[in-house]
């Protein structure tokens, strides 16, 4: 979560409203997941991460990004056994 807070302070002004903190724009999500644009949009298209569109903007759920990481870690630990 520390990396997420670093990205927030580098790219966006902090907001008092905690609801805003639960969503990332695509650029922030790419940094958070450490993936490129093509991979991010592939994850959104396959519904592996939750997104909403508001007007012309896309927002990605922080929780769904964290859940994706947990699923990938669990899958990796199953393969190592």
Residue pairs with C-beta under 8 A, 6 or more apart in sequence:
3 31
3 32
4 32
4 62
7 28
7 31
7 32
8 14
8 21
8 28
11 27
11 28
12 28
15 21
21 62
22 61
22 62
22 63
23 52
23 59
23 60
23 61
23 62
24 32
24 59
24 60
24 61
24 62
24 65
25 57
25 58
25 59
25 60
26 37
26 40
26 41
26 58
26 60
28 60
29 40
29 49
29 60
29 65
30 36
30 37
30 40
32 62
32 65
33 39
33 40
33 43
33 65
33 68
33 69
35 43
40 60
43 49
43 68
44 51
44 58
44 60
48 64
48 68
49 60
49 61
49 64
49 65
49 68
50 60
50 61
50 63
50 64
51 58
51 59
51 60
51 61
52 58
52 59
52 61
53 59
